[in-house]
C-alpha cells in the first residue's frame, strides 16, 4: 500500500554537511521517494549534495514529504534527525 | 546488506588530498563506511601508486564490492592497470565523478546500504548537482 505524508520543521541550525549527510543516509534506507523543500527549492532527500545545495539556514522552515510504502516512517525519521542534527552544526 | 557496505577507495595524485577527502566523506556519512585513501607515490611524491591502489582495494572490500574514485584522468591508468593485473573476484567499479563531491555522495549512499552500482551512480550524479 502506498501513501504520501509530509511534515514541516523550523530549523534550529544551518543545514551543514554533517546534518545533511545524516539526513541522506537515513533517507536512503527507506523505499519511499522523499523530498525536502526549503526556500522554494526542492531536493531528493537521498542526495546529500542536493540537500546541501538547498542552503537551508537556521530559522528557515523545511518540509519533508514522502510517497511510498514506508512514507510515514520516513517522514518521522527525517524530522527527528533534522530536529537533533541541526542543533549541532558542522 | 548481508555482506556489509560497499567500500570506497580514493585515488589521488596527492596523499594529503586523498586523506582529506576520506576524512570529510567519513565525517559526512557518519563513519560507518570503509574509505581508503590511496594518494601519492610510494616515495610520497605527487603521483599515483599501483601498490597503494592494490592495498586499498583489498582493505576496502568487505564482500559488497568497491567503488574507486580517481582525482584526475591519469589516476585512472593506474587503477585500470591494477585491475588488469589482479582480476580479483571483488566487484570494483570506477566512478567518473568530481573527486570531493563524488567521494561524499558515494560514501553517503554506501552508508545507506546501496550496492556498488548505486554507489557509483551517486558519485557520477555529483557532476550535475549545483552548489549555488
Backbone of each chain as ProteinMPNN parsed JSONL, in Angstrom:
{"seq_chain_A": "XXXXXXXXXXXXXXXXXXXXXXXXXXXXXXXXXXXXXXXXXXXXXXXXXXXXXXXXXXXXXXXXXXXXXXXXXXXXXXXXXXXXXXXXXX", "coords_chain_A": {"N_chain_A": [[0.843, -1.196, 0.0], [0.557, 2.167, -0.868], [1.389, 5.491, 0.186], [1.182, 9.015, 0.968], [2.969, 11.401, 2.808], [3.642, 14.377, 4.685], [5.637, 16.744, 6.505], [6.418, 19.649, 8.38], [9.221, 21.571, 9.546], [10.883, 23.875, 11.691], [14.108, 24.92, 11.261], [16.719, 24.561, 13.637], [19.274, 25.158, 13.337], [21.852, 25.788, 10.863], [21.735, 23.924, 7.805], [24.209, 22.141, 7.531], [27.093, 20.252, 6.298], [27.405, 17.791, 7.807], [24.833, 17.332, 9.19], [23.295, 17.232, 6.837], [24.36, 14.986, 5.647], [23.677, 13.003, 7.536], [20.929, 13.082, 7.261], [20.599, 12.259, 4.56], [21.731, 9.693, 4.588], [19.941, 8.358, 6.287], [17.583, 8.695, 4.815], [18.129, 7.187, 2.567], [17.704, 4.619, 3.371], [15.059, 4.048, 3.233], [12.274, 2.895, 1.273], [10.522, 4.644, 0.135], [9.97, 7.516, -2.004], [11.536, 10.494, -1.275], [11.361, 13.903, -0.499], [12.904, 17.059, 0.202], [12.057, 20.336, 0.991], [12.895, 23.726, 0.898], [12.86, 27.213, 1.207], [11.689, 27.546, -1.318], [13.024, 25.789, -2.946], [13.55, 22.421, -3.97], [14.835, 19.238, -3.048], [16.06, 15.906, -3.624], [15.879, 13.815, -0.944], [17.619, 11.733, -0.593], [19.913, 12.432, -1.803], [22.836, 13.657, -0.828], [24.306, 15.822, -1.743], [22.414, 17.306, -3.087], [20.735, 17.995, -0.959], [22.484, 19.551, 0.575], [22.819, 21.576, -1.231], [20.52, 23.027, -1.015], [20.958, 24.99, 0.804], [19.852, 25.573, 3.285], [18.992, 27.436, 6.126], [19.336, 28.379, 9.631], [16.292, 28.792, 11.386], [14.786, 28.812, 9.109], [11.964, 27.397, 7.421], [11.432, 24.024, 6.75], [10.289, 21.469, 4.65], [9.502, 18.065, 4.763], [8.632, 15.585, 2.545], [7.096, 12.55, 1.591], [6.512, 9.681, -0.457], [5.238, 6.495, -0.792], [5.568, 3.034, 0.281], [6.651, 3.075, 2.903], [6.343, 5.675, 3.725], [5.309, 7.171, 5.876], [6.886, 6.438, 8.102], [9.341, 7.244, 7.131], [9.147, 10.051, 6.947], [8.78, 10.694, 9.634], [11.2, 9.78, 10.719], [13.111, 11.389, 9.429], [12.385, 13.97, 10.165], [12.906, 13.792, 12.874], [15.681, 13.5, 12.822], [16.431, 15.945, 11.691], [15.602, 17.698, 13.684], [17.359, 17.143, 15.709], [20.01, 17.018, 14.579], [20.579, 19.496, 13.407], [21.016, 21.113, 15.516], [23.548, 20.789, 16.274], [25.326, 21.524, 14.251], [28.086, 22.071, 11.946]], "CA_chain_A": [[0.0, 0.0, 0.0], [1.358, 3.38, -0.988], [0.772, 6.647, 0.824], [2.008, 10.217, 0.983], [2.964, 12.151, 4.06], [4.617, 15.456, 4.762], [5.687, 17.452, 7.788], [7.272, 20.829, 8.322], [10.011, 21.818, 10.759], [11.71, 25.078, 11.668], [15.477, 24.5, 11.567], [17.355, 25.226, 14.782], [20.641, 25.48, 12.934], [22.03, 25.684, 9.415], [21.822, 22.548, 7.318], [25.594, 21.969, 7.081], [27.445, 18.971, 5.671], [27.132, 16.594, 8.611], [23.394, 17.042, 9.267], [22.803, 16.843, 5.511], [24.786, 13.602, 5.465], [22.854, 12.149, 8.397], [19.601, 13.052, 6.64], [20.629, 11.47, 3.326], [21.978, 8.281, 4.943], [18.679, 7.824, 6.806], [16.599, 8.672, 3.719], [18.472, 6.111, 1.641], [17.295, 3.314, 3.902], [13.629, 3.865, 3.002], [11.861, 2.632, -0.104], [9.73, 5.784, -0.334], [10.604, 8.689, -2.612], [11.475, 11.508, -0.221], [11.852, 15.216, -0.917], [12.97, 18.131, 1.195], [11.832, 21.63, 0.354], [13.196, 24.892, 1.739], [13.075, 28.44, 0.462], [11.233, 27.434, -2.699], [13.807, 24.798, -3.68], [13.299, 21.049, -3.541], [15.904, 18.284, -3.333], [15.9, 14.499, -3.277], [16.465, 13.651, 0.395], [18.658, 10.695, -0.63], [21.104, 13.033, -2.407], [23.458, 14.558, 0.156], [24.727, 17.06, -2.417], [21.191, 18.056, -3.333], [20.278, 18.551, 0.323], [23.396, 20.655, 0.933], [22.608, 22.638, -2.207], [19.369, 23.852, -0.621], [21.462, 26.124, 1.569], [18.845, 25.878, 4.306], [19.634, 28.07, 7.282], [18.641, 28.416, 10.915], [15.051, 29.547, 11.404], [14.025, 28.566, 7.891], [11.046, 26.261, 7.508], [11.797, 22.981, 5.8], [9.232, 20.464, 4.56], [9.872, 16.72, 4.318], [7.473, 14.894, 2.007], [7.463, 11.218, 1.119], [5.466, 8.874, -1.079], [5.68, 5.112, -0.916], [5.054, 2.121, 1.315], [7.111, 3.435, 4.248], [6.411, 7.134, 3.717], [5.031, 7.723, 7.214], [8.08, 6.206, 8.921], [10.437, 8.036, 6.574], [8.973, 11.453, 7.346], [9.012, 10.775, 11.082], [12.63, 9.586, 10.986], [13.896, 12.527, 8.942], [12.071, 15.128, 11.012], [13.638, 13.584, 14.136], [17.1, 13.787, 12.555], [16.579, 17.391, 11.485], [15.425, 18.428, 14.947], [18.562, 16.908, 16.513], [21.304, 17.233, 13.921], [20.868, 20.889, 13.082], [21.411, 21.83, 16.731], [24.984, 20.583, 16.452], [26.079, 22.277, 13.239], [29.181, 21.339, 11.318]], "C_chain_A": [[0.879, 1.248, 0.0], [0.616, 4.551, -0.363], [1.726, 7.817, 0.747], [1.862, 10.921, 2.324], [3.91, 13.325, 3.933], [4.527, 16.143, 6.111], [6.699, 18.58, 7.664], [8.031, 20.982, 9.634], [10.75, 23.139, 10.587], [13.116, 24.683, 12.102], [16.033, 25.286, 12.748], [18.809, 25.565, 14.499], [20.736, 25.363, 11.426], [22.182, 24.217, 9.016], [23.2, 22.344, 6.674], [25.836, 20.541, 6.599], [27.061, 17.767, 6.518], [25.647, 16.321, 8.827], [22.803, 16.639, 7.92], [23.164, 15.384, 5.232], [23.936, 12.644, 6.28], [21.455, 11.989, 7.803], [19.589, 12.119, 5.429], [20.886, 9.988, 3.604], [20.672, 7.646, 5.421], [17.653, 7.689, 5.679], [16.836, 7.495, 2.787], [18.055, 4.733, 2.11], [15.808, 3.051, 3.712], [13.345, 3.627, 1.524], [11.156, 3.851, -0.702], [10.591, 6.812, -1.062], [10.431, 9.834, -1.619], [12.074, 12.814, -0.738], [11.941, 16.147, 0.273], [12.878, 19.455, 0.449], [12.129, 22.742, 1.352], [13.426, 26.085, 0.828], [12.709, 28.343, -1.014], [12.033, 26.457, -3.545], [13.554, 23.411, -3.093], [14.46, 20.154, -3.942], [15.464, 16.874, -2.968], [16.61, 14.282, -1.939], [17.588, 12.618, 0.416], [19.951, 11.204, -1.261], [21.715, 14.036, -1.439], [23.862, 15.874, -0.491], [23.524, 17.938, -2.723], [20.691, 18.729, -2.071], [21.166, 19.719, 0.739], [23.168, 21.856, 0.023], [21.396, 23.501, -1.91], [19.823, 25.097, 0.127], [20.5, 26.545, 2.663], [19.517, 26.371, 5.589], [18.722, 28.086, 8.511], [17.397, 29.302, 10.849], [14.182, 29.318, 10.191], [13.088, 27.366, 8.098], [11.384, 25.288, 6.394], [10.698, 21.921, 5.819], [9.81, 19.146, 4.061], [8.607, 16.057, 3.796], [7.925, 13.567, 1.419], [6.259, 10.522, 0.532], [6.005, 7.464, -1.257], [5.235, 4.308, 0.279], [5.455, 2.509, 2.732], [7.217, 4.957, 4.415], [6.233, 7.728, 5.12], [6.279, 7.615, 8.107], [9.239, 7.081, 8.446], [10.341, 9.494, 7.03], [9.268, 11.611, 8.834], [10.509, 10.689, 11.395], [13.439, 10.818, 10.578], [13.616, 13.795, 9.751], [12.835, 15.013, 12.339], [15.115, 13.917, 13.945], [17.321, 15.288, 12.408], [16.486, 18.148, 12.803], [16.651, 18.258, 15.834], [19.821, 17.442, 15.836], [21.606, 18.704, 13.671], [21.164, 21.722, 14.318], [22.933, 21.829, 16.872], [25.804, 21.426, 15.484], [27.155, 21.434, 12.611], [28.891, 20.953, 9.916]], "O_chain_A": [[1.826, 1.357, 0.779], [-0.614, 4.605, -0.374], [2.92, 7.65, 0.496], [0.772, 11.015, 2.887], [4.869, 13.278, 3.164], [3.488, 16.129, 6.77], [7.693, 18.478, 6.945], [7.553, 20.578, 10.694], [11.187, 23.483, 9.489], [13.296, 24.162, 13.203], [15.852, 26.499, 12.853], [19.487, 26.18, 15.321], [19.802, 24.89, 10.779], [22.683, 23.391, 9.779], [23.342, 22.37, 5.451], [24.911, 19.734, 6.504], [26.457, 16.821, 6.011], [25.22, 15.178, 8.665], [21.907, 15.797, 7.864], [22.373, 14.64, 4.652], [23.519, 11.597, 5.784], [20.873, 10.905, 7.836], [18.689, 11.291, 5.283], [20.324, 9.124, 2.932], [20.332, 6.534, 5.016], [16.941, 6.689, 5.6], [15.896, 6.882, 2.28], [18.052, 3.782, 1.328], [15.337, 1.95, 3.997], [14.074, 4.091, 0.648], [11.195, 4.058, -1.915], [11.779, 6.962, -0.778], [9.318, 10.113, -1.172], [13.151, 12.827, -1.334], [11.166, 16.046, 1.225], [13.528, 19.663, -0.576], [11.678, 22.707, 2.497], [14.102, 25.979, -0.195], [13.339, 28.978, -1.859], [11.758, 26.304, -4.735], [13.369, 23.252, -1.887], [15.007, 20.286, -5.037], [14.603, 16.68, -2.109], [17.808, 14.537, -1.822], [18.415, 12.616, 1.328], [20.964, 10.505, -1.262], [21.184, 15.13, -1.25], [23.773, 16.928, 0.139], [23.6, 19.163, -2.63], [20.274, 19.887, -2.097], [20.673, 20.75, 1.196], [23.304, 23.004, 0.445], [21.248, 24.583, -2.477], [19.158, 26.132, 0.089], [20.348, 27.735, 2.94], [20.489, 25.782, 6.063], [17.518, 27.841, 8.429], [17.441, 30.416, 10.326], [12.982, 29.592, 10.22], [13.395, 26.446, 8.856], [11.594, 25.68, 5.246], [10.233, 21.524, 6.888], [10.523, 19.112, 3.057], [7.612, 15.971, 4.516], [8.999, 13.47, 0.824], [5.127, 10.739, 0.962], [7.09, 7.265, -1.803], [4.597, 4.837, 1.189], [4.685, 2.296, 3.669], [8.069, 5.455, 5.151], [6.928, 8.673, 5.495], [6.667, 8.574, 8.774], [10.017, 7.592, 9.251], [11.334, 10.09, 7.445], [9.934, 12.563, 9.239], [11.019, 11.433, 12.232], [14.343, 11.239, 11.299], [14.52, 14.597, 9.987], [13.343, 16.005, 12.861], [15.729, 14.545, 14.808], [18.287, 15.834, 12.94], [17.205, 19.124, 13.017], [16.955, 19.143, 16.634], [20.59, 18.203, 16.422], [22.766, 19.116, 13.718], [21.521, 22.895, 14.207], [23.525, 22.716, 17.487], [26.844, 21.974, 15.848], [27.139, 20.209, 12.73], [29.727, 20.329, 9.262]]}, "seq_chain_B": "XXXXXXXXXXXXXXXXXXXXXXXXXXXXXXXXXXXXXXXXXXXXXXXXXXXXXXXXXXXXXXXXXXXXXXXXXXXXXXXXXXXXXXXXXXXXXXXXXXXXXXXXXXXXXXXXXXXXXXXXXXXXXXXXXXXX", "coords_chain_B": {"N_chain_B": [[22.007, -6.543, 2.363], [23.696, -8.216, 3.62], [26.37, -8.664, 3.365], [27.739, -6.512, 4.302], [28.78, -3.04, 3.902], [29.421, -1.26, 0.824], [32.769, -0.584, -0.083], [35.022, 2.251, -0.295], [37.529, 3.598, -2.385], [39.813, 6.143, -2.592], [41.627, 7.573, -5.026], [44.247, 9.57, -5.419], [46.53, 11.998, -6.819], [47.779, 13.271, -4.838], [48.744, 12.642, -1.554], [47.799, 14.039, 0.63], [45.471, 15.206, -0.33], [43.881, 12.937, -0.89], [43.689, 11.866, 1.696], [42.41, 13.954, 3.049], [39.964, 14.161, 1.681], [38.938, 11.661, 2.273], [38.638, 11.861, 5.028], [36.719, 13.926, 5.223], [34.524, 12.776, 3.787], [34.034, 10.6, 5.429], [33.252, 11.842, 7.806], [30.887, 13.189, 7.013], [29.257, 11.084, 6.306], [28.888, 9.63, 8.58], [30.692, 7.74, 9.491], [30.555, 4.947, 9.108], [31.391, 3.599, 6.886], [33.968, 1.931, 5.065], [36.64, 3.73, 4.041], [39.296, 4.176, 1.97], [42.264, 5.945, 1.623], [44.239, 6.382, -1.107], [46.764, 7.869, -1.963], [49.325, 9.711, -3.692], [52.776, 8.85, -4.548], [54.829, 5.888, -3.979], [57.052, 6.934, -2.799], [56.13, 9.174, -1.609], [55.808, 11.377, -3.152], [54.095, 13.576, -5.526], [51.708, 11.865, -7.412], [50.598, 8.618, -8.552], [50.178, 5.341, -7.105], [50.539, 2.009, -7.832], [50.836, 0.026, -5.968], [49.706, 1.144, -3.657], [47.073, 1.433, -4.515], [46.353, -1.221, -4.994], [46.573, -2.293, -2.414], [44.636, -0.699, -1.188], [42.256, -1.505, -2.463], [42.039, -4.076, -1.527], [41.782, -3.677, 1.229], [39.435, -2.225, 1.361], [37.365, -3.834, 0.577], [34.644, -5.597, 1.734], [33.198, -7.633, 0.896], [30.966, -6.679, -0.358], [31.733, -5.275, -2.505], [33.581, -2.645, -4.25], [33.948, 0.839, -4.801], [35.83, 2.956, -6.795], [37.322, 6.127, -6.779], [38.956, 8.225, -8.917], [41.162, 11.088, -8.886], [42.118, 12.654, -11.008], [42.335, 12.26, -14.584], [44.649, 10.737, -15.228], [45.057, 9.13, -13.051], [43.308, 7.116, -13.443], [44.574, 5.395, -15.179], [46.416, 4.043, -13.596], [44.667, 2.732, -11.84], [43.265, 1.08, -13.621], [45.341, -0.52, -14.584], [46.029, -1.914, -12.288], [43.662, -3.344, -11.824], [43.63, -4.965, -14.087], [45.875, -6.515, -13.687], [45.228, -7.95, -11.442], [42.529, -8.92, -11.441], [40.548, -9.762, -9.601], [38.003, -11.428, -7.594], [36.399, -9.618, -6.407], [33.902, -7.109, -6.819], [34.546, -4.318, -8.591], [34.05, -0.982, -9.295], [34.804, 1.852, -11.276], [34.297, 5.196, -10.669], [33.248, 7.892, -12.607], [33.636, 10.895, -11.767], [33.369, 14.112, -10.064], [35.937, 14.706, -7.684], [35.817, 15.39, -4.814], [33.055, 15.93, -4.289], [31.998, 13.618, -5.394], [33.155, 11.652, -3.767], [31.936, 12.195, -1.304], [29.177, 11.87, -1.928], [29.134, 9.204, -2.828], [29.952, 7.827, -0.525], [27.957, 8.425, 1.331], [25.79, 7.152, 0.115], [26.695, 4.53, 0.187], [26.725, 4.197, 2.952], [24.029, 4.169, 3.445], [23.361, 1.733, 2.56], [23.425, 1.137, -0.123], [24.089, -0.671, -3.227], [27.023, -1.606, -5.25], [26.547, -0.515, -7.8], [24.654, 1.486, -7.298], [26.114, 3.109, -5.596], [28.253, 3.951, -7.212], [26.749, 5.294, -9.127], [25.666, 7.367, -7.61], [27.943, 8.847, -7.095], [28.585, 9.647, -9.694], [26.419, 11.202, -10.379], [27.019, 13.472, -9.107], [28.257, 15.367, -10.663], [26.244, 16.787, -11.794], [24.998, 18.255, -9.894], [24.325, 21.349, -8.61], [26.085, 23.802, -6.671], [25.447, 26.372, -6.118]], "CA_chain_B": [[23.103, -5.918, 3.124], [24.283, -9.255, 4.464], [27.828, -8.688, 3.23], [28.319, -5.241, 4.709], [28.625, -1.927, 2.98], [30.397, -1.065, -0.259], [33.939, 0.183, 0.333], [35.406, 3.34, -1.183], [38.962, 3.877, -2.485], [40.053, 7.46, -3.19], [42.948, 7.557, -5.642], [44.641, 10.933, -5.763], [47.954, 12.255, -7.023], [48.277, 13.873, -3.601], [48.383, 11.889, -0.35], [47.012, 14.912, 1.505], [44.138, 15.358, -0.912], [43.148, 11.679, -0.669], [43.398, 11.731, 3.127], [41.435, 14.97, 3.417], [38.657, 13.79, 1.121], [38.471, 10.498, 3.031], [38.194, 12.37, 6.333], [35.471, 14.66, 5.007], [33.454, 11.84, 3.419], [33.743, 9.8, 6.615], [32.504, 12.681, 8.75], [29.55, 13.493, 6.497], [28.44, 9.865, 6.195], [28.673, 9.029, 9.883], [31.803, 6.884, 9.918], [30.278, 3.504, 9.045], [31.874, 3.034, 5.624], [35.422, 1.849, 4.942], [37.144, 4.624, 2.995], [40.754, 4.078, 1.959], [42.955, 6.98, 0.864], [45.405, 5.867, -1.834], [47.272, 9.07, -2.621], [50.765, 9.913, -3.794], [53.604, 7.716, -4.964], [55.408, 5.123, -2.868], [58.061, 7.789, -2.164], [55.479, 10.321, -1.004], [55.706, 12.484, -4.102], [52.834, 13.673, -6.26], [51.579, 10.809, -8.404], [49.788, 7.507, -8.051], [50.941, 4.142, -6.787], [49.812, 0.754, -8.028], [50.871, -0.727, -4.702], [48.713, 1.731, -2.742], [45.737, 1.118, -5.024], [46.147, -2.653, -4.748], [46.337, -2.433, -0.976], [43.365, -0.04, -0.894], [41.151, -2.35, -2.924], [41.949, -5.232, -0.618], [41.292, -3.248, 2.548], [38.094, -1.63, 1.276], [36.341, -4.819, 0.207], [34.128, -6.462, 2.799], [32.316, -8.602, 0.248], [29.896, -5.986, -1.077], [32.317, -4.581, -3.645], [34.337, -1.414, -4.013], [33.886, 1.903, -5.802], [37.077, 3.712, -6.816], [37.225, 7.47, -7.362], [40.232, 8.849, -9.273], [41.04, 12.552, -8.845], [42.372, 13.162, -12.354], [42.285, 11.179, -15.564], [45.797, 9.826, -15.268], [44.934, 8.145, -11.967], [42.533, 6.003, -13.974], [45.519, 4.453, -15.786], [46.949, 3.215, -12.51], [43.592, 1.866, -11.343], [42.978, 0.048, -14.633], [46.469, -1.453, -14.615], [45.906, -2.776, -11.105], [42.53, -4.263, -12.008], [44.002, -5.96, -15.099], [46.871, -7.415, -13.101], [44.706, -8.792, -10.368], [41.322, -9.612, -11.87], [40.021, -10.472, -8.44], [36.574, -11.709, -7.59], [35.675, -8.468, -5.888], [33.291, -6.225, -7.792], [35.144, -2.995, -8.489], [33.61, -0.028, -10.304], [35.477, 3.155, -11.256], [33.286, 6.245, -10.849], [33.679, 9.072, -13.374], [32.933, 11.889, -10.944], [34.188, 15.101, -9.343], [36.571, 13.937, -6.608], [35.311, 15.648, -3.459], [31.605, 15.724, -4.259], [31.754, 12.205, -5.671], [33.527, 10.875, -2.581], [30.902, 12.407, -0.283], [27.916, 11.267, -2.378], [29.304, 7.747, -2.861], [30.06, 7.298, 0.829], [26.632, 8.523, 1.944], [24.948, 6.105, -0.46], [27.187, 3.264, 0.753], [26.284, 4.138, 4.355], [22.598, 3.873, 3.447], [23.172, 0.343, 2.159], [23.374, 0.994, -1.576], [25.032, -1.616, -3.812], [28.1, -0.931, -5.978], [26.021, 0.295, -8.904], [24.013, 2.675, -6.719], [27.165, 3.963, -5.035], [28.941, 4.577, -8.347], [25.802, 6.226, -9.756], [25.57, 8.552, -6.739], [29.148, 9.641, -7.343], [28.553, 10.23, -11.035], [25.386, 12.246, -10.397], [27.577, 14.669, -8.458], [28.642, 16.385, -11.658], [25.043, 17.535, -12.206], [24.405, 18.964, -8.754], [24.88, 22.689, -8.442], [26.24, 24.236, -5.273], [24.906, 27.723, -5.982]], "C_chain_B": [[23.824, -6.941, 3.995], [25.806, -9.23, 4.409], [28.451, -7.346, 3.578], [28.176, -4.185, 3.633], [29.72, -1.923, 1.92], [31.553, -0.226, 0.286], [34.318, 1.214, -0.716], [36.933, 3.477, -1.192], [39.145, 5.201, -3.231], [41.488, 7.506, -3.705], [43.295, 8.961, -6.118], [46.129, 11.007, -6.038], [48.6, 12.815, -5.765], [47.81, 13.058, -2.405], [47.487, 12.721, 0.558], [45.59, 15.074, 0.992], [43.295, 14.107, -0.664], [42.746, 11.557, 0.792], [42.331, 12.731, 3.568], [40.049, 14.643, 2.917], [38.077, 12.6, 1.884], [37.937, 10.927, 4.399], [36.84, 13.057, 6.213], [34.313, 13.706, 4.721], [33.06, 10.978, 4.62], [32.915, 10.567, 7.633], [31.075, 12.901, 8.281], [28.651, 12.257, 6.514], [28.283, 9.133, 7.517], [29.673, 7.965, 10.296], [31.575, 5.386, 9.832], [30.848, 2.821, 7.811], [33.406, 2.996, 5.633], [35.866, 2.702, 3.753], [38.663, 4.572, 3.066], [41.331, 5.179, 1.067], [44.198, 6.37, 0.224], [45.966, 7.034, -2.639], [48.779, 9.134, -2.634], [51.502, 8.669, -4.256], [54.136, 6.98, -3.741], [56.453, 5.941, -2.112], [57.449, 9.015, -1.491], [55.414, 11.543, -1.894], [54.306, 12.546, -4.697], [52.817, 12.612, -7.356], [50.732, 9.698, -7.821], [50.645, 6.257, -7.925], [50.081, 2.904, -6.965], [49.76, -0.044, -6.729], [49.827, -0.192, -3.721], [47.291, 1.416, -3.194], [45.401, -0.344, -4.755], [45.793, -2.901, -3.289], [44.977, -1.845, -0.587], [42.175, -0.889, -1.291], [40.95, -3.523, -1.975], [41.331, -4.821, 0.713], [39.856, -2.735, 2.503], [36.999, -2.662, 1.061], [35.933, -5.688, 1.385], [33.159, -7.483, 2.214], [31.212, -7.967, -0.576], [30.415, -5.224, -2.285], [32.927, -3.252, -3.258], [34.075, -0.432, -5.147], [35.146, 2.748, -5.665], [36.824, 5.075, -7.441], [38.622, 8.002, -7.636], [40.085, 10.371, -9.278], [41.2, 13.17, -10.233], [42.472, 11.97, -13.306], [43.455, 10.217, -15.507], [45.803, 8.837, -14.103], [44.165, 6.917, -12.436], [43.464, 4.94, -14.573], [46.059, 3.493, -14.736], [45.9, 2.23, -12.024], [43.327, 0.738, -12.334], [44.096, -0.999, -14.687], [46.394, -2.428, -13.447], [44.795, -3.803, -11.31], [42.866, -5.343, -13.033], [44.969, -6.979, -14.526], [46.253, -8.406, -12.128], [43.469, -9.585, -10.762], [40.676, -10.394, -10.745], [38.518, -10.649, -8.507], [35.763, -10.502, -7.139], [35.104, -7.62, -7.024], [33.845, -4.822, -7.576], [34.624, -2.124, -9.636], [34.406, 1.263, -10.146], [34.421, 4.212, -11.548], [33.908, 7.447, -11.555], [32.979, 10.284, -12.758], [33.885, 12.941, -10.412], [34.678, 14.468, -8.034], [35.928, 14.146, -5.235], [33.815, 15.353, -3.376], [31.269, 14.249, -4.469], [32.065, 11.335, -4.467], [32.446, 10.985, -1.511], [29.608, 11.696, -0.679], [28.012, 9.743, -2.358], [29.273, 7.176, -1.451], [28.717, 7.347, 1.546], [25.724, 7.418, 1.417], [25.387, 4.719, 0.034], [26.697, 3.096, 2.183], [24.806, 3.783, 4.46], [22.31, 2.458, 2.956], [23.085, 0.116, 0.657], [24.39, -0.029, -2.085], [26.063, -0.871, -4.671], [27.586, -0.047, -7.106], [25.395, 1.582, -8.381], [25.06, 3.649, -6.195], [27.924, 4.683, -6.153], [28.043, 5.612, -9.019], [25.681, 7.503, -8.929], [26.772, 9.458, -6.958], [29.051, 10.356, -8.689], [27.479, 11.304, -11.177], [25.928, 13.56, -9.841], [27.918, 15.753, -9.473], [27.453, 17.237, -12.098], [24.443, 18.36, -11.089], [25.109, 20.296, -8.556], [25.064, 23.014, -6.981], [25.735, 25.648, -5.058], [23.512, 27.787, -6.587]], "O_chain_B": [[24.478, -6.588, 4.977], [26.462, -9.73, 5.322], [29.585, -7.074, 3.183], [27.542, -4.399, 2.599], [30.792, -2.503, 2.098], [31.335, 0.73, 1.031], [33.976, 1.069, -1.89], [37.562, 3.475, -0.134], [38.685, 5.355, -4.363], [42.441, 7.48, -2.926], [42.723, 9.471, -7.082], [46.9, 10.181, -5.552], [49.825, 12.832, -5.641], [46.614, 12.808, -2.252], [46.551, 12.21, 1.173], [44.631, 15.08, 1.764], [42.132, 14.205, -0.273], [41.612, 11.193, 1.103], [41.453, 12.397, 4.364], [39.065, 14.822, 3.635], [36.87, 12.535, 2.114], [36.918, 10.42, 4.866], [35.93, 12.802, 7.002], [33.251, 13.81, 5.333], [31.884, 10.664, 4.802], [31.997, 10.022, 8.245], [30.144, 12.808, 9.08], [27.44, 12.362, 6.71], [27.605, 8.106, 7.569], [29.516, 7.349, 11.35], [32.332, 4.619, 10.428], [30.794, 1.596, 7.7], [34.056, 3.908, 6.143], [35.51, 2.426, 2.607], [39.251, 4.886, 4.101], [40.938, 5.326, -0.091], [45.098, 5.9, 0.919], [45.688, 7.178, -3.83], [49.438, 8.67, -1.704], [50.93, 7.582, -4.345], [53.916, 7.403, -2.606], [56.716, 5.688, -0.937], [58.161, 9.805, -0.873], [55.014, 12.62, -1.454], [53.453, 11.702, -4.422], [53.77, 12.471, -8.123], [50.207, 9.825, -6.715], [51.696, 6.134, -8.555], [49.031, 2.764, -6.338], [48.765, -0.705, -6.431], [49.149, -0.962, -3.04], [46.411, 1.164, -2.371], [44.289, -0.663, -4.335], [44.845, -3.62, -2.974], [44.257, -2.413, 0.234], [41.198, -0.986, -0.548], [39.821, -3.905, -1.667], [40.472, -5.516, 1.256], [39.14, -2.806, 3.502], [35.83, -2.391, 1.335], [36.746, -6.413, 1.959], [32.396, -8.118, 2.942], [30.587, -8.634, -1.401], [29.641, -4.597, -3.009], [32.816, -2.792, -2.122], [33.989, -0.823, -6.312], [35.492, 3.199, -4.573], [36.195, 5.179, -8.495], [39.398, 8.212, -6.704], [39.027, 10.894, -9.625], [40.485, 14.109, -10.582], [42.668, 10.83, -12.884], [43.284, 9.015, -15.713], [46.484, 7.814, -14.166], [44.34, 5.82, -11.905], [43.188, 3.744, -14.491], [46.145, 2.286, -14.962], [46.186, 1.05, -11.818], [43.181, -0.42, -11.942], [43.839, -2.196, -14.817], [46.664, -3.619, -13.601], [44.965, -4.984, -11.008], [42.451, -6.493, -12.887], [44.892, -8.166, -14.842], [46.698, -9.547, -12.008], [43.364, -10.774, -10.461], [40.3, -11.553, -10.918], [37.849, -10.085, -9.373], [34.579, -10.386, -7.456], [35.746, -7.437, -8.059], [33.644, -4.214, -6.524], [34.746, -2.49, -10.805], [34.653, 1.717, -9.029], [33.728, 4.134, -12.562], [34.956, 7.95, -11.15], [31.878, 10.653, -13.167], [35.088, 12.695, -10.318], [33.919, 13.774, -7.357], [35.542, 13.182, -4.574], [33.367, 14.617, -2.497], [30.38, 13.701, -3.816], [31.333, 10.39, -4.173], [32.082, 9.99, -0.885], [29.009, 10.997, 0.139], [27.08, 9.067, -1.924], [28.636, 6.15, -1.21], [28.371, 6.425, 2.283], [24.972, 6.813, 2.182], [24.553, 3.845, 0.27], [26.303, 2.002, 2.589], [24.376, 3.173, 5.438], [21.157, 2.028, 2.934], [22.714, -0.97, 0.211], [25.429, -0.237, -1.459], [25.989, 0.35, -4.808], [28.118, 1.037, -7.346], [25.589, 2.649, -8.963], [24.914, 4.863, -6.332], [28.203, 5.878, -6.052], [28.508, 6.675, -9.431], [25.602, 8.598, -9.485], [26.642, 10.681, -7.001], [29.396, 11.533, -8.801], [27.61, 12.212, -11.998], [25.361, 14.627, -10.079], [27.866, 16.94, -9.151], [27.636, 18.291, -12.707], [23.479, 19.092, -11.31], [26.323, 20.358, -8.362], [24.293, 22.557, -6.137], [25.608, 26.083, -3.913], [22.881, 28.845, -6.573]]}, "name": "protein", "num_of_chains": 2, "seq": "XXXXXXXXXXXXXXXXXXXXXXXXXXXXXXXXXXXXXXXXXXXXXXXXXXXXXXXXXXXXXXXXXXXXXXXXXXXXXXXXXXXXXXXXXXXXXXXXXXXXXXXXXXXXXXXXXXXXXXXXXXXXXXXXXXXXXXXXXXXXXXXXXXXXXXXXXXXXXXXXXXXXXXXXXXXXXXXXXXXXXXXXXXXXXXXXXXXXXXXXXXXXXXXXXXXXXXXXXXXXXX"}
